[in-house]
Amino acid sequence: MTTRRWGAVAATAALALGLGACGSSDDGGGSGSGGGSNGIKIGIKFDQPGLGLKKGNDYTGMDVDVATYVAKQLGHEAGDIQWVQAPSAQRETLISTGQVDLVVATYSITDSRKEKVSFAGPYFVAGQDLLVRADDSSITGPDTLDGKKLCSVTGSTSAQKVKDKVPGVNLQEFGTYSECVAALVSNGVDALTTDDTILAGYAAQDQYKGKLKVVGQPFSEERYGIGLKKGDTALCQKVTDAIKKMIDDGEWQKIVDANLGPAGYKPPAGNPPTPDACS
Ligand code: GLU
């Protein structure tokens, strides 16, 4: 009798604890509405292997790991993060409308974006390059794109830069880079241009191995920042401190090696960067 009674009490207590834990993880968890008491909503890419990739309920990549580290420093456990897809052209809007708290999505710091959002960072420096079919030796850099069909993404620095650099370029703009990769392998376009980090990730995918190659002549400097609401200097300072800590405690190197290493990507000079002051 006594044993059974204690068993019942324990079961009730466990149930209460279980419900409590469930409730709090739902607040900010992947499937919940997000932004609960301790939830945080973070915009990432969903289709960029090695950077931000969603596979089922699994999120991987350098940006996911950087975001998870920074969120932890801000007091949010991994389970409190709601991941939100942040395509290149939507990042400023997602931030300014409060649909996300942070954007960690191969997001270059630029003066024109700073008119709408604030940035902490940079936490990484990449360079714009070209991805072509492995058997194509005619494209060796931006000055060899005459008469070629090129693909990039709306709202990216990559599309803007190539339009500035190669006036009259035959540029197709999609909403995501994975759409460009599909067009490249099916001969719909001749090259894809964006950051070398992103291109290396696609070239290393099992289904594209031996079919695609990165040209390897970077022609820009892309300083990846963490986007946040314009003018939130207090948040910017906290995120900047977290980035500095991540670099100083060795976690930056681990994150870079684990996510970019498998694609054979070597961080260029300028890495790890020194984050800018928040203003
Ligand atoms: N880093 C560049 C940008 O922020 C290109 C990559 C991207 O579109 O995410 O526009």
Residues whose N, C-alpha, C, O or C-beta is under 5 A from the ligand:
A	BS01	LIG	S88 A105 T106 Y107 S108 G155 S156 T157 S158 D195 E222
